Amino acid sequence: MTSRRVAILIDGGFFLKRLPKLVPSNFCDSAEGVARCIRIMCRSHVRQLTGADKERWQDDVYRIFFYDAVPYAGSAHHPLENRPIDFGKSATAVFRRELFDILRRQRKVALRLGKVNRESDWAPPGDKVRKLLGTKSWLEGLDLDAVQQGASLTLTPEQLAEARRLKARWDEITPANVRLGLRQKGVDMRIGLDIASITLKRQADIILLVAGDSDFVPAAKLARREGVEFILDPLWQAINADLFEHIDGLQSGLRKPKSKAAVAAIEAADAANLPPEPNEPEDD
């Protein structure tokens, strides 16, 4: 069989978000566990794409690219908890840096890191903001100037009901769901550039992308026009039907656990240094 080189590109943010839905918690609650899952997934993909059942599976790999962003290291004062927060010391930042350090030591793994910018101040989720805005007309009906001059505040039953609804809406806004406006930059651009570079330099025969959105379509079109096979692994997430015309195949490198036996297969595969046999992709 003619050897074919495989380039694997992993959207790290998407991968880390989907992983807890696919593997037991002990596989994704530490940087070491996540790195093991990445290795198992990549090994399984290479085995499926090349047909080679061998321990030195990296021989068929051009490179494994992991795309993510350097954690935000700034600080900000939380408006509800009334305390400063150092984002560079958060559990998320510590986890990401530890994972990056582990991946840097892996054979044929390359990190492509964007950055995280602060684009806006603290804000609750949009749906809760919309609920609060709906109370504006009631608040405008209160004569607070009269109260300030010594008049008593008397509420009608309707106003009292509105006041209770207003309190309930504010109670829904907790410190946990008020977030600073941080946004990842440069990751999608790096994925697109690497697809184009790998394609035009003929560095791989197959590009396998682990991602969940369609931002890669222009780069995928270029790869396919130049004769590179383009495979997508959406980690069992459903994709739009029209996306199939822009890829050469859909496959999974991790099993979708449906039973204790499927979970045990993942654990046994890692212990034996073998890839688990994946199921055929299906919609959520």
N, C-alpha and C positions, 0 to 999 in steps of 0.2 A: 504493500500500500504506500502510495506517495505521501511523504510527510507534509503536513500543512501547519503553518505557524498561526497561533491564536493570540490576539491581543484582547485583554479583558479590561473593560472600563467600568468602574463602579461609582455611581453617584452616592457618596457616603452619607449625606443627610437622609436621602430616601432609604438607603439600606438600613441605617440605624433605627429609623422610624418603623419599618416593616418587620424587622427581625424578631421582636418580642411576640409577634403574631404567628411565627413559624416554628420557633424552637423553645425548649424549656427555659425557664428563667435563669437557670445556672449557666446557660450558654451566652446570655446577653447581659448579665449583671456585673460583668467585669471586662476590662480591656482585653485580658488574655482570652476570655471566652468568646468575645466578638472576633478576635483575630483567628481563633480556631474555626469559627463558622465561615469566615472569609476563605480560609484555606480549603475547607471541605467543599464549599460551593464552587470554587475555581477548579479544583481537582475533578469534580463531577462534570463540569462543563467541558473541560479538555478531553475527558474520557469519551463523552458523547460525541464531540465534534471530530475527533481524530480516529476514534475506534481503537485506540491504543490502550491496552489494559496493563499498565506497567507502573512501577513505583516512581520512576524518574519522569513524572508527568510534566515537570517544568521544562523538560527538553523541548516540548512542543509549544512552549509559551514564549512569545516575543517579550511581553511585559504585562504586569498587572498594575493598572493605574487606579488609585483611590483618590477621589475628589472630595474635598471638604473645605471648611474655612477655619482659619486660625481663630480660636475663641476670643471674644471681646474681652479686653483687659481693663476697661475703664471702670469708674465707680459712679454711683448715683444715689440720691437720697429717696428712699421709698416713701410715697406720700401717705399711705395708710399705716404702715408700721412705724413711721417716723424714725427711721434708722438708716445709716449709710450701708450700701451694699457694694462690695468689691467683687465685680463679676469675674475677675481673673482668678479668684480663689473659690469660685463656686464649684459644686460637685460636677456640673456639666463640663466646665473648663478643665478641671483636673482629669476627668475621664478622657476627654478628647486628646489632651496632651500625652497622656499615658498610652492611648491607642496609637497615636502617631509615632511615638518612640518605638513601640513594638513593631509596627509595620515597616518602619525604616530599616529594621534589621532582617526583614524577610527577603528571601531570594527573589529576584526579579520583580519586586514591588516598588513602585514609584509613587510618591505623594505629589498631588497637585493641589496646592492650598490657596484659596482665595482669602478674603478678609470679611469681617463683620463691621458695618458702620452703624453709628447711631443716627437715625434719620428723624426721630420724633421723640416727644416726651412720654411720660407714663400715661397709659390709657387702659380702660377696661375693654372687654370684647365688644365688637360692634353691635351685637344684638342687645346687649344690656344698655348701651348708650342710647339706642333707639327707644327703648322703654322709658328711660329717664326723660328724654326729650318730649315724650308724650304727656308729661306732667306740667309742662311749661304754662299751658293755658290756665290750669287750675291755680297755680302759684300767682299768676298775674291778677287773679280775682280777690286775693287777700289784701285787706286794707291795713298793711303793717304800720303806716304812718299814724293811724288812729291808735293802734296798740302802744306805740311809743309815747303818745301823749296821755296815756293813762286809761284808755278805754279797754274794756275786757274783750277777749277774743272768743267769739261765739261761732261755733261751726254748725252748719246744717247737717242732717244725716248724710246727705250726698257728699258734703265736704269732708266729713269724718271718714267716710268710706274711701275717698280719694287719698286722704292723709295716710290711711293704713296701707293702701296700695303703694304709695310713694315710699313708705318705710320698708315694705317688702322688697321693692325694687332695689333700694340701697343695700338691704341685707344680702341680696344676691351677689353684690360686688365684694369679693373677699381679697385679701392681700395676695393670694395665690394666683388670681386671674387678672390682676392689674399688672401689665407688663410694659417694659421700656421698649420703645420703637427701634428695634435692632433689625438689620437686614443684611443677608449674605450677599456678597458681591464677587464676581469673577469666576464662579465655578462653572456655570453653563458655557461661558466663553472658552474656558480651558478645555472642556470636553469637546466642543466643536473644533477647536484648533488641533487637538490631538488626533481626532478622527481624520481630519484633512491631511495632516502631516503623515500619519501612518499609511494612508491610502496613496498619496502622491509619491512617497518614498519607497513604496512596495515593501514595507517592513513586516506585514502580516497578510495572510490569505483570508483570515476570518477575523472580524471584529465582533466581539460580544459585549453588549452594553447592558448593565444592570441599572435600570431607571424606570420611572413611572409616568413621565410626562412626554409630550410630543415636541419639546424644544429641539430635539436632536434631528428632526426630519430633514432639514436642508443638508446637514452633514452626511446623513445616511444616504440621501440621494446621490451625493458626490461619490461616496464609497461604492455604491452599487453600479453607478455608471462606469467606474474605473475597474470593475470586475472583482471587487472585494465582497465577500459574503458578509452580510450584516444580520446578526442574530440579536434578539431582544429577550431579556429576562426581567419581567416586571414584578418578580417575587410574588406571584399568584394574584396580583392586583389586576382587575379587569381593565382592558384597554378598549378604545373606540374601534369599531369594525374597520373604519377607513384607514387605520394605522397599518393594517396588514399589507397594503400596497406599497409601503415604504420600507419593509423589512423582508428578509429572506426566510425567516423562521422565528418561532417562539418556543423557548424551552426553559426549564427550571433547573437550577443547580442545587436547590434545597427541596426536600419533601414538604408537602403541606400536611402537618400532623392532623390526623383524623381519629387516631386511637393511641393507646399506650404502646402498641406494637410499632407504630410509625415513629414515635418519640424514641423508643428503644433502638430503632435502626440508626438514628442520628448518633446516639451515644456510642453504639457499637462500632459505627464507621470511624468515628474519631479515635476510639481506643485501638482499633486495628489498623489505623492509618490507611483506610480505604474510603472511597466516596460512597455515600448511600445511593441506592437506585432511586432516581426521582420519579414521581408520578407524571402523567401527562398534564400539561397546564389546563386549568379550568377557571371559570369566573368565580369571584367571591359569592 
